Amino acid sequence: MRGVRGLLVFALAGLLSGELEAQSAQAISLQGSGLFNGVFGNVFIGLNDGLGAEAQVRYTPSAFSVGAGFQYTNHELEGRSEDARLYGGFVEPRYRIYAGSNVLAPYVSARFSLLKVGFSGGDLALSSSFIQVNGGGGLLVRLGARVNLDVGATYGYNRLGAGNLTSNSSGSSLPVESSSGSNIVARLGLAVGLGG
């Protein structure tokens, strides 16, 4: 019986070490990515899909990791000369799936974003916040001992809170009702491990 227990402990340790080798070995990493943010449904009518970027720091003690950072995307508005900007913070927990490779590691993830809406030109201001709650996954490709390529996508729920849309030049204000829809966030980026 002791021999069987020892064998199980040894096998489990081998499995865990294989999981850790599928990514950079450092517990802390920094990541920069290009973003595509597609919005659908009734949320913010006239808001087109947008492109932008994100930066995040990630803590990876095991197969489970959590990242937090800042994202920014720019969106054209139908019938307006201004563009809209969605910007703010996010938290992204992730679970890496061991696939028997030291180079490729698929993962599942969630993404919780609390964003503000700004406009180019500075004339318009919106008082409400924009929420995204997403789930999805991606693939880590190990490029070196400290560098991973990250390709991922999440699909989820958008909600624009009720507020007021104000013109700074005229001082006029229009109420904005709460609305909801769906979205896709796709990412292509590089993660660099820090420390020893």
Beta strands, then each sheet from edge to edge (+ up, - down):
strand 1: 28-41
strand 2: 47-59
strand 3: 64-77
strand 4: 83-96
strand 5: 104-119
strand 6: 124-126
strand 7: 129-142
strand 8: 147-160
strand 9: 163-167
strand 10: 173-176
strand 11: 179-194
sheet 1: 1+ 2- 3+ 4- 5+ 7- 8+ 11- 1+
sheet 2: 6+ 9- 10+
end
